[in-house]
């Protein structure tokens, strides 16, 4: 089964209410499409972040035929339980 490493460039609200640019990196088994929503669970001290994929920028091969790196642009949206493609716990993704 093919795996995808998503690199999502997006603006999110930080703990102080300021908009900051972040890069989320996460592995998934489903190919992302524009309009897909992903929920990132930050932990007990913060609300989940829901990112909507706005655009797939590039698809890059890796050293393994089984893994593709997909670079996307995303936007934070208000929490919505409908249409979440996948949930990610805090220890399964990187936040830069």
C-alpha positions in Angstrom: 0.0 0.0 0.0 1.3 3.5 -0.9 2.0 6.0 1.8 2.0 9.8 1.5 4.0 12.3 3.5 2.0 15.5 3.5 3.7 18.8 3.9 0.9 21.4 4.5 1.8 25.1 4.5 -0.9 27.1 6.3 -1.6 30.0 8.6 -3.0 29.1 12.0 -3.9 31.0 15.2 -1.4 30.5 18.0 -2.1 30.4 21.7 -2.0 34.2 21.9 -4.5 34.7 19.1 -2.0 35.7 16.5 -1.9 34.3 13.0 1.3 32.5 12.2 2.6 30.6 9.3 3.3 26.9 10.0 4.3 23.8 8.1 2.6 20.6 9.2 4.2 17.3 8.2 2.4 14.0 8.6 2.3 10.5 7.1 -1.0 9.1 5.8 -2.3 6.3 3.7 -4.8 8.3 1.7 -4.0 10.7 -1.1 -5.0 14.3 -0.2 -7.3 16.2 -2.5 -8.3 19.9 -2.5 -11.2 20.3 -0.1 -10.1 17.5 2.3 -10.2 18.3 6.0 -7.7 17.0 8.5 -7.9 17.4 12.3 -4.7 17.8 14.3 -5.1 17.1 18.0 -2.6 19.3 19.8 -3.1 17.9 23.3 -5.0 18.7 26.5 -4.0 22.3 26.6 -5.2 23.5 23.2 -8.2 23.0 20.9 -7.8 20.8 17.8 -6.7 22.5 14.5 -8.7 21.6 11.4 -6.9 22.2 8.2 -8.6 22.2 4.8 -6.4 21.4 1.8 -6.7 24.3 -0.6 -4.2 23.3 -3.3 -1.9 20.4 -4.0 1.3 22.2 -5.0 3.6 19.3 -6.0 4.0 15.6 -5.8 7.6 14.5 -5.2 9.0 11.0 -5.4 11.1 9.7 -2.6 13.8 7.1 -2.5 11.0 4.5 -2.0 8.4 3.7 -4.6 5.9 3.1 -1.8 6.2 6.7 -0.4 5.2 10.0 -2.1 5.8 13.4 -0.7 2.9 15.8 -1.4 3.3 19.5 -0.8 0.0 21.4 -0.2 -1.4 24.7 0.8 -4.0 24.7 3.4 -6.1 26.9 5.6 -7.3 26.6 9.2 -11.1 26.4 9.4 -13.6 26.4 12.3 -14.1 23.1 14.1 -16.5 21.0 12.2 -17.1 17.3 12.8 -18.4 16.6 9.3 -16.1 15.8 6.5 -12.9 15.1 8.5 -10.8 12.8 6.3 -8.4 11.8 9.1 -7.5 12.7 12.7 -3.9 12.9 13.8 -2.8 12.7 17.5 -0.1 15.2 18.6 2.7 12.6 18.5 2.1 11.6 14.9 2.9 14.9 13.2 5.5 17.6 13.1 4.6 21.3 13.5 7.2 23.8 12.2 
